[in-house]
Structures are given as structure tokens and as C-alpha cells.
Amino acid sequence: MPSKRIDHYLNTLLDFLSKGSSDSRPRKLTVCLSVAILIVTVYFGTKPFNFISRNDLEFASKTNGLSFNQSSIEGESSQRAIAYTLDSLSLAENQPISILLELTPTRKPDGLGTLIQLHDAGTQPPLIVAQWQSHLTVRSRRSASSSNRPYREIGLRDCLENGETVSLLISSSETDAFIYVNGVLAERKPGFTLIDPDASNTAQIVLGSSASGEQYWIGEMNRLAIFDQQVNPQEIRSGSIYPLIEYSFQNSKDTTIPNLRSEAFALQTPFRFKPIQLKRFAPLSDWDPNRSGQYQDTILNLFGFIPIGLVFFLFIGRELNNRTLQFIGVVLACFILSFAIEYAQIYLPSRSPSHLDLLGNSLGGCIAAIIGIRLKIEGDKRSQSIGN
């Protein structure tokens, strides 16, 4: 019995494609099903629909800390947190700089988790201090003329364990970089400077995620101080050197955390999540077979657009008789819909637009167009046999 119903509906679909059916009820059912498939496709492409989202920042009054992205621990993965300055820090080439961080990670990030980023709207930020798994990563932007990856990198393994408070001091002279953990020198990198040696610029300070709201970090930050010179833990403890920027993360009803050292560089903590840079479409080169869920996402993007591609063909195939135009029309419709969904993801905190997704959806449209053309050929043959 079910097979007879499937055959009946398939025959109705073939009649619809060949304009051979005079019964309006199957046509209405086909239109309703098409609308449902379109809604489902848009739903999965734009959920959780939080275009206006809460900034996932909380003051921890007991520890005088600022908590980032704690909702993800409670199972709410659609929220993100960000804090940033409106003022820009001047960065001179080979400038000595030191960053003191006291923090407690509460969960390993998915990929890179940004502790602090210096942002100047370039493709690669001048400086990123981040957590990867339980490791510390420091990335300094390379010269634009470099033929290798756009950043230099140093790091330290297994210094960021969940629930353990740690004091990090990342400092550089004009020639070398130093990493101190809990007051002890853990790494020295000769020839490495935190600031790009071939460029002078200014940059905003961003905490808890990248400037676009991606690469979010999960944990509590208890202290941040930035020095415009090379320092060591002994000099900081003695009080002989004062930072250019320092924040105390005490509970505040205001959305601004003042810089304790001057009126400049106040830290903005808006109630609504609002990154200071729009997300960019991730390039195809970002595809990583070792990344968790990468193959699954690729397959879903490919096969997930076949149903909506067939829906487009139901209507395009009935109006166009040229198979090449049918194919182009379906693929173009899938591309436009996919681009609209990916563009909408720019404004969704937990979603990221990708050229790979756009390519996968378009290839799904190609498969749907081929299937649709084959079905239309069968439908035309069936109409001719009935007519004879």
C-alpha cells in the first residue's frame, strides 16, 4: 500500500513537471511541500535567530573578576561575550610591550579562545594572546610581504588548566620575547617581538573573543595590565613600574570599566553583544580534516540543499524547456539562497559564514538540477505516451 502511494505521488510530480496534470489538489500539495522545505532550509541555516543577543559577561563579585561566555557551560551555546576599548593604543615598530593577565579558564575553547586581541581592522590582528586546548598561544602579525602564514607564533604548553588560576606575563624587548607563569620565567624566544617590526599603527583592545565575536574564550579574568615597556614580575611586585592601562573588575552597574591609570582606554562592556568588526567569510583554505565535525558539516551542506534544489526545479523546470537554462537557473537560485543565509550568519553570534558552506550548497544545487532534469525527461515521455 505505501509503495502504491509513492508511485501515485511520483506520477503526480512527473505530471506537474510536464504540465500534464489538471487536478489542482496534488498541485496544492506540491506547493505546500515546497514552501515547507524552503522554511526548513532557512530555519536550519539561521537558527538560533538571535540577531539581538545578550553580551555574555558577568561580574564575579567574590573574586573581583569578569566572567566570559559562561552560558556555554550551562548548555547555551548561542551567546557570546566581548569587551573592548573605543580608544586605540599606539603601536610603534619593535616597541617593547608587556601584558599581565590573571585568569581562571573554566572550559577548553572550541579551537582558539581569544584572551586579548589588539585590533586594527587588518586581515590579521597585530597581536593575539589566546588559549588553545590547555596551551597558551601568542601570535604576532608578520610583515605583509611575508610569503609564509601571516603571523609569527610562540606558546607554552599545559599552563591553562580548567579551574586553576594562573598569572601570565608576556613581555618583549626590542629583540626578544618572554613568558612568565606565576612569576617564573617559562619561555624565552630570541628574535621574537610582540609588535610587527615592519609597521606602525594603532589598535583597539578586545577581550574575550576576536573583534568579530569569534574565537571566544571561556573563563574568568581577574586582572589585566598593559605596560609600554619590558617588565619582569619582580619589578611589578616592587611597584617601581606603573602600567599604562590597568583594570579592576569589580562589580559595576555601568557598562564601562575605567582605566585605573588614566581617563583613556575605558573598557566597554555593552549589555547587547555587538562586535566591533563584521565577520568575514571563512576562505576555502580554512577547511581542516582534523577539526571536529568538519566532514559532517561538509556532507550536510552538500546534501542538505538537494531538497530545496528540487523545489526550485519544480518551478524553473516547468517554465524553461532548455536543459542548460534549467541547470543554470537551479544552481543560481541555490547560490542566491545560500549566500543570503551565509550573509545573515554574519549577524548571528554563534554562526560563521563560510565560502566552503556556499560551495557545498551550490554543489547540492547542481545535484538537484541533474535529478530534476532526469525527472522532467521521464515526465515528458510519460505525457507523450499518454497522448498517444
N, C-alpha and C positions, 0 to 999 in steps of 0.2 A: 504493500500500500504506500509506504513512504517513497519508494522508487517511482511509482506512478505520478505522485505529486511533484517530484523533482523533474521528471520528464515533461509534465504539463507546464511547469513554470519555465523550464528551459525553452520549450516550444514557444511559449508566450514571449520570452525575451528575444528569441530569434525573429518572431513576427514584429516585435517592437522595433528592432534594428532595421528590418526591411520595410517598415511602414505597412505591414500587411495585415495588422490586426484592427478590427473595427470595434472590439469590446473595450469599453472605457475602464472597466473595473481593474483588469490587470495593469493597465497603464497607470492608473492612480496608485496602485500598489508599488509599481516600479519607481514612480516619482517619490513616494513616501520613503521607500527604502533608500533611495539615492540621497534624500535630504538627511536621513538618519546617519548614513555613512559619512557624509560631509561634517555633520555635527560631531560625531565621534572622533574624526580625524583632527578637527580643530581643538576638541577638548583635550586629547592626549598631547597635542603639540603646545598648548598654552597653560595647562594646569601647573600650579595651583591658583592661577588667576590673581595673584597678589601684586597687582601693579602698584598699589599703595600699601606699603608694608611697614611694620614697626621696626625701628632700629633695635636690634637685639643686644642692647647694652644695659648693664645693671651695676649699680654701686654696691660693693660688699662692705657694709659699714663696720663689721667686726675686724676686718683685715685692712681697711682703707685701700681697697683695690677696685679695679674696674674690670668687670667680667664681660667677655666677648663670646657671643654665639653659644650661650648655654642651652638654648632651646633645642639644639640638635641632640644634646644628651638625653633630653626628655622625649625624643622621638619626633619633634617638629623640625623637619629638615628644610623648610621653605623660608625661614627667617635668616637674615644676615645682619652683621654689625659692622659699623665703621665709625671712626673718629678722625678728624683732620684739622689742620690749621688753614686759615684763609691767607695768612702772611706766608711769604716764600723765604726760605733760607738761602743766603748767598753761598755758592759753592765755587771756590777758585780751584784751578788745576793743581793737583798734588797737595791740596790743603790738608793739613793734619786735622783729624776729627775723631771724637770718641763718643760712643753711645753706651750708656749704662742702663741696663734693664734688670728689674727684679720681677719675677713672674712665676706662675704656677700653671703648667699645662694640665688640662683636665681630660682631654681626649686627643688621640692622634688625629691629625687632619687628614682629609682625603686629598692626597697629593701634597702640594706645597701650601703651608699655612703662614700667611704674612704677619710677622710681629710688627715691623715698622718698614715703611717704604718712603723713599724720597721721590716725589712725583713732579715731572716737568712736562707731561703730555707727550713725551717721546715714546717711540715704539718699545724701547727697553728703558726702564727707570734707571736713574743714576746709581741707586743703591737699594738693595732689598736685604733685610735680615728676616729670616724665616725658619720655620720648623718643618722638617720632612721626616715622617715617622718619629723616631725619638732623637733625631740628629739636628744640629744647628747648621744652617746654610747661610752664607753671606755672598751675595752676588753684586759685583761692581761692573757698571757698563763699560764695554770696550769702546775703542775708537770706531767711528763709523766706517773707516777704511779697512777695518779688520775683515779678513776673509773667513774667519772661523765663527763660532757662535758669538752672539752679540754681548756676552758678559764673561768676566773672569769670576772664578768661584773659589772660596775656601770654606772649610767647615770643620765640625767637630762631632764625633760620633757619640751616641748614647749619653748625652748630657741633659736631655729634656724628657724626663720620665713623668708619666701621669701622676698627679697628686704631690709631686716633690717641688718645693720652692727652690729656685736657683737664682743666683746673682750672676749676670753676664756683663762683662765689659769688653766691648770690641773697639779697639783703638788703632790708629795708624799714624805713623810719622810721614815724612815726605818720601820715604823709601820702603818701609816695612809695615806689616800689619800684625797685631797681637790680639789674642783671645784669652781672657781671664775668666775662670769659673770659680765662683765663691772665693774670690780674692787670690787665686793661684793661677799662674801662667800655665795655660794648657796647650797653646799653639802659637807659633811664630812663623810668619810667612815672609821671607825676604823678597823684595821686589814687588810686593803687592800693596797697593794703596786703595782706600775705600772710595775715593773720588776719582773719576775718569781723568787721567793725566793729560788728555788732549783737548779738553773742552772746559769752558767756564760757563756756569749757568746758575739759575735759581730753581728751587724746588720746594713744594709744599710737603709737609709731614703728614703721613697717613698711618693709622694704626688699625690693627685687627683684620684687615683684608687689603687687597690691592685697591688702587684708586677707582677701578671699575666695579668693585664689590665682589670680585672673585678671589680665589686662593685664600679663603677665610681661615682664621686661627681660632682655636677653642681653648679658652683658659682665662686666667685672672692675672692682670697686670697690676703690680703694686707700686712700681716706681719707674720713672723714665727721666733721664737727664742726658743732655747733649752738650758736649764741650767743643769749642772751636780750636782745640789743641790736643796733642798727645798727652794722655794721663795714665797713671797706674793706680791700683787700688789703695796703696799707701798714701798717695797724695790726696785722694778723695777722702779717706778716713781722717787725715790730719786737718782737713778743711783749708788747706793752703791754696787750693784752686777751686774756683767757683764756675758752675756750668753757665752756658749761655741760655739754656732752656731747661726748666725743671717743673714737673707736675706732681701735685699731691692729689691722689684720687680719693678724697674724702667725699662722703655723701653730699650731693648737691641737688637742689631743686631746679637749678638753672641748667640750660643746655650748653653752657660754656664753662670750661675748666681753665682758670687763669694760669699763665706762666708765672711762677713764683719769682722770677728774676727780672722781668720787665713787663710792660703792657703789651708788647708784641707777642706773637705766636700763641695766642689763646687757642685752646683746643675745643673744637666744635663737636658736640655730641647731640645731634638733632633727634627729635622724637621719631620722625619718619626716616626710614632708610633711604638715603639719597647719595649715591656715589658721585664723585666729582669728575668722573670721566665715563663716557659711554663705552660699553663693551664693544670689542672688535670681533668680527667673525674669525673663529679659530681657523688657521690655514690647514690645508691637507697634510702638511708635514707634521702636525701635532698628533697624527694617528700613531698610537703606541700599542703594539700587540700584547705587551706585558701589563698594560693598565687593566685593572679590574672592570669587567663588564664591557670592554671595548668591542669584542666580537658580537656580543648580544645586541649592543646598540646599533652596530652596523647592519646586522641582519634585520632588526626591527625597522630601521629606516628604509631598507630596501623593500621588504615585503609588506610593510605597513601602508605603503602608498599604492599598492596594486588595486585594492578595492576602490579607492577614490579615483584612480586612473580609469577603471572600468566604468565608473559612474560618468566621468567626463566623456568617455567614448560613447555611452548610451545616447548622448545628445549631439555630440560632434559628428559621430558616425552616421547619424540619420540625416544630417544636413549637408554633409560633404561626401561626394562619391569617389573622389580621388584618394587613393590609399596613402599616398605620400603626405597629402594635406591632412588626412585623418591622423596619421602618426605624429606629424609636427604639432598639430592642434592639441592633442592629448598631452604630449610631453611639455609643451609650452604652458598649458593650464596647470599641470602638476608643479612645474617650476615656479610659476607665479604664486600658487597657494603655499608651497614650501617656503619661498622667500618671505612671504607675509608672516608666516608662523615664526620663522627664524628671526625676523626683524622684531616681532613682538617680544621675543625672548630677551632682547636687549634690556627691556624694562622689567623683567622678572628676576628677582634676586637670586633664585636657586636654579635658573636655567641659563645656558650659554649658547649663543648662536655659533654655527659651525659650517664651513664650506663642505665638510665631509657629510653632514646631515643633508645639506642641499643636494649634493651629488647623489647620495643614496636614494633620496626621494625621487629625484629626476630619473634615475635608472629604474626605479619601481614603476614610474610612469611609462617608460619605454616597454617594459614587460607587459604592462596592462594594455598598451596600444597594440602590441603584437597579438595578444589574446583576443582583443576586441575585433581586430581586422579579420582574424580567423573565424570568429563567431559570425561576423557580418557576411562573410563569404558563404558560410553554411546557411545563414538565414535567407540570402538571396537565392541560393539553389533551391531551398525549400519552397520559397514563394513561386519560383518558376515551375517546379514540379506540380504544385497545387493548381497553378494557372493552366497547365497543360492537361 
